[in-house]
Amino acid sequence: MRRTTRYPVEGANSLWHVYKTVPFLKVVKNFLVIQLARYTPFLGMKNWLYRTFLKMNIGDQTSFALMVMLDIMFPEKISVGKNTVIGYNTTILAHEYLIREYRLGDVQIGSEVMIGANTTILPGISIGDGAIVSAGTLVHKDVPAGAFVGGNPMRVIYTKEELATRWEHDPIYGSDKLH
């Protein structure tokens, strides 16, 4: 189950209440920073922008590919460990505005995680260290450390143990190469 906090609204749908939930100028600032970072080819600059202006916790040597779209309203609820790769055009959400409520949830992505292109990560999700998320996956529940997951709906394709067996003699990912 995703870990989100639910906030009910009355009257119009929750998106009509957006500037009661997050300041307008914060959204404008976040939008400008995220758009700049989406197009910059400099990985260190992206991480600096995210840490400095969005108050995100980003580990060393983490790479956000071109066009990654972070939550514009609550990016500070996203944390990413070290040496992780976030693939092209991935969307990471920390909020969802629904008809009768809005929900907020932290997104925690571990270290040495590989997230394939065009993945969507929903609020309240934790992705464990060393996990692999296949391209085009809708991450709607937690991902165990070391697992290989994919699809829509997302499912575990290989557990950490099954993946270790598959890669046992691989020259790059073999058991003597893992740390």
JONORSUL-V912596 format. One record per run of one state. SS is the DSSP state (hx for helix, st for strand, lp for the rest). FROM is the first residue (numbers start at 0). TO is the last residue. If there is no record, write none. Layout:
ss: [SS | SS]
from: [FROM | FROM]
to: [TO | TO]
This chain:
ss: [lp | st | lp | hx | lp | hx | lp | hx | lp | st | lp | st | lp | st | lp | hx | st | lp | st | lp | st | lp | st | lp | st | lp | st | lp | st | lp | st | lp | st | lp | st | lp | st | lp | st | lp | st | lp | st | lp | hx | lp]
from: [0 | 4 | 8 | 13 | 21 | 23 | 39 | 42 | 54 | 56 | 58 | 62 | 64 | 68 | 70 | 74 | 77 | 80 | 84 | 86 | 90 | 92 | 94 | 97 | 100 | 104 | 106 | 109 | 113 | 115 | 119 | 121 | 125 | 127 | 131 | 133 | 137 | 139 | 142 | 143 | 147 | 150 | 154 | 158 | 159 | 166]
to: [3 | 7 | 12 | 20 | 22 | 38 | 41 | 53 | 55 | 57 | 61 | 63 | 67 | 69 | 73 | 76 | 79 | 83 | 85 | 89 | 91 | 93 | 96 | 99 | 103 | 105 | 108 | 112 | 114 | 118 | 120 | 124 | 126 | 130 | 132 | 136 | 138 | 141 | 142 | 146 | 149 | 153 | 157 | 158 | 165 | 178]
